[in-house]
Amino acid sequence: MFNLNPNLKMMNKFLSLPQSISEKAVKVLNGKLTIPQPNGLKFLHFQLETLTQNLEDLESHITSVNLQEREEYLQRINSIEASVQHLEQLYHRLFSTTVVASVTLAVLFFGVTSTREVTASKSAQETSIVPVVEQSVSQH
């Protein structure tokens, strides 16, 4: 993401050179455009303005990048928070399902074992009654 504004601003700076520098720049020597080395306070002032503008552009670019990064960071944090909340909901559902299933299995287990004990005790009583009846019939 390159910002083309600094290039455009720099070009505008060169186009808006002070009149005295631009008049000197149009001199031609042997068919070639010559730009004399500017001297004096006007040139230094121009360079200072250019550097100041470049610094301001750089500061604004850094500020905008920092704001964009901050916004992206906040969006990521919000996304992570939403994911954590969703995982917590899934965890609570899974936990409650596990508890209900465990209780149901425990009730079924104790129900089946108690039914077997009752059945086993009834059959034990029936088997103990049969020999007593047989003995009493054989004695008579």
C-alpha positions as a Python dict, from the first residue, in 0.01 Angstrom:
ca = {
    (1, 'M'): (0, 0, 0),
    (2, 'F'): (203, 286, -129),
    (3, 'N'): (65, 632, -100),
    (4, 'L'): (116, 825, -424),
    (5, 'N'): (33, 1157, -259),
    (6, 'P'): (395, 1229, -158),
    (7, 'N'): (504, 1188, -521),
    (8, 'L'): (230, 1419, -644),
    (9, 'K'): (306, 1674, -375),
    (10, 'M'): (675, 1660, -461),
    (11, 'M'): (596, 1713, -828),
    (12, 'N'): (375, 2009, -740),
    (13, 'K'): (660, 2153, -533),
    (14, 'F'): (893, 2135, -830),
    (15, 'L'): (632, 2288, -1054),
    (16, 'S'): (585, 2574, -812),
    (17, 'L'): (951, 2665, -787),
    (18, 'P'): (1021, 3027, -715),
    (19, 'Q'): (1014, 3234, -1033),
    (20, 'S'): (1384, 3316, -1022),
    (21, 'I'): (1490, 2951, -1009),
    (22, 'S'): (1251, 2843, -1286),
    (23, 'E'): (1375, 3126, -1514),
    (24, 'K'): (1734, 3008, -1468),
    (25, 'A'): (1632, 2649, -1537),
    (26, 'V'): (1523, 2719, -1893),
    (27, 'K'): (1871, 2807, -2019),
    (28, 'V'): (2001, 2579, -2289),
    (29, 'L'): (2368, 2496, -2355),
    (30, 'N'): (2457, 2298, -2670),
    (31, 'G'): (2094, 2194, -2712),
    (32, 'K'): (2069, 2060, -2358),
    (33, 'L'): (1870, 2207, -2077),
    (34, 'T'): (2099, 2332, -1803),
    (35, 'I'): (1997, 2382, -1447),
    (36, 'P'): (2246, 2596, -1265),
    (37, 'Q'): (2332, 2513, -908),
    (38, 'P'): (2117, 2750, -710),
    (39, 'N'): (2283, 2945, -435),
    (40, 'G'): (2149, 3163, -168),
    (41, 'L'): (1872, 3182, 81),
    (42, 'K'): (1589, 3119, -168),
    (43, 'F'): (1721, 2775, -254),
    (44, 'L'): (1783, 2687, 110),
    (45, 'H'): (1434, 2810, 193),
    (46, 'F'): (1293, 2591, -87),
    (47, 'Q'): (1485, 2287, 37),
    (48, 'L'): (1366, 2352, 392),
    (49, 'E'): (1005, 2375, 274),
    (50, 'T'): (1044, 2054, 75),
    (51, 'L'): (1193, 1869, 371),
    (52, 'T'): (924, 2006, 602),
    (53, 'Q'): (652, 1891, 362),
    (54, 'N'): (813, 1549, 330),
    (55, 'L'): (828, 1520, 708),
    (56, 'E'): (461, 1618, 740),
    (57, 'D'): (367, 1366, 472),
    (58, 'L'): (564, 1097, 650),
    (59, 'E'): (402, 1180, 983),
    (60, 'S'): (53, 1167, 832),
    (61, 'H'): (134, 838, 661),
    (62, 'I'): (264, 687, 986),
    (63, 'T'): (-42, 813, 1171),
    (64, 'S'): (-280, 664, 915),
    (65, 'V'): (-93, 332, 918),
    (66, 'N'): (-105, 325, 1299),
    (67, 'L'): (-479, 395, 1294),
    (68, 'Q'): (-537, 119, 1039),
    (69, 'E'): (-329, -126, 1240),
    (70, 'R'): (-515, -29, 1557),
    (71, 'E'): (-851, -84, 1385),
    (72, 'E'): (-739, -422, 1250),
    (73, 'Y'): (-613, -517, 1597),
    (74, 'L'): (-948, -423, 1755),
    (75, 'Q'): (-1135, -621, 1490),
    (76, 'R'): (-919, -926, 1559),
    (77, 'I'): (-976, -893, 1934),
    (78, 'N'): (-1353, -868, 1881),
    (79, 'S'): (-1342, -1173, 1655),
    (80, 'I'): (-1145, -1369, 1915),
    (81, 'E'): (-1388, -1267, 2189),
    (82, 'A'): (-1682, -1388, 1978),
    (83, 'S'): (-1504, -1719, 1916),
    (84, 'V'): (-1431, -1765, 2287),
    (85, 'Q'): (-1795, -1697, 2374),
    (86, 'H'): (-1908, -1950, 2115),
    (87, 'L'): (-1664, -2210, 2253),
    (88, 'E'): (-1788, -2143, 2608),
    (89, 'Q'): (-2146, -2204, 2495),
    (90, 'L'): (-2044, -2530, 2327),
    (91, 'Y'): (-1853, -2635, 2639),
    (92, 'H'): (-2156, -2571, 2863),
    (93, 'R'): (-2383, -2768, 2629),
    (94, 'L'): (-2137, -3057, 2616),
    (95, 'F'): (-2093, -3053, 2993),
    (96, 'S'): (-2468, -3052, 3061),
    (97, 'T'): (-2522, -3329, 2805),
    (98, 'T'): (-2247, -3535, 2970),
    (99, 'V'): (-2399, -3488, 3315),
    (100, 'V'): (-2749, -3583, 3196),
    (101, 'A'): (-2615, -3887, 3010),
    (102, 'S'): (-2413, -3998, 3314),
    (103, 'V'): (-2710, -3965, 3548),
    (104, 'T'): (-2933, -4152, 3301),
    (105, 'L'): (-2680, -4434, 3265),
    (106, 'A'): (-2639, -4455, 3643),
    (107, 'V'): (-3017, -4478, 3693),
    (108, 'L'): (-3045, -4745, 3424),
    (109, 'F'): (-2753, -4938, 3570),
    (110, 'F'): (-2900, -4937, 3922),
    (111, 'G'): (-3244, -5019, 3781),
    (112, 'V'): (-3113, -5319, 3588),
    (113, 'T'): (-2901, -5445, 3879),
    (114, 'S'): (-3185, -5410, 4127),
    (115, 'T'): (-3419, -5593, 3889),
    (116, 'R'): (-3166, -5876, 3859),
    (117, 'E'): (-3132, -5893, 4237),
    (118, 'V'): (-3509, -5912, 4279),
    (119, 'T'): (-3533, -6175, 4006),
    (120, 'A'): (-3240, -6365, 4152),
    (121, 'S'): (-3388, -6358, 4502),
    (122, 'K'): (-3729, -6475, 4371),
    (123, 'S'): (-3570, -6762, 4183),
    (124, 'A'): (-3363, -6848, 4491),
    (125, 'Q'): (-3679, -6856, 4699),
    (126, 'E'): (-3854, -7072, 4439),
    (127, 'T'): (-3563, -7316, 4426),
    (128, 'S'): (-3555, -7339, 4803),
    (129, 'I'): (-3932, -7403, 4820),
    (130, 'V'): (-3922, -7687, 4567),
    (131, 'P'): (-3692, -7914, 4774),
    (132, 'V'): (-3897, -7846, 5086),
    (133, 'V'): (-4215, -7942, 4903),
    (134, 'E'): (-4051, -8249, 4760),
    (135, 'Q'): (-3930, -8353, 5102),
    (136, 'S'): (-4270, -8306, 5254),
    (137, 'V'): (-4437, -8505, 4977),
    (138, 'S'): (-4186, -8785, 5006),
    (139, 'Q'): (-4237, -8805, 5382),
    (140, 'H'): (-4605, -8858, 5349),
}
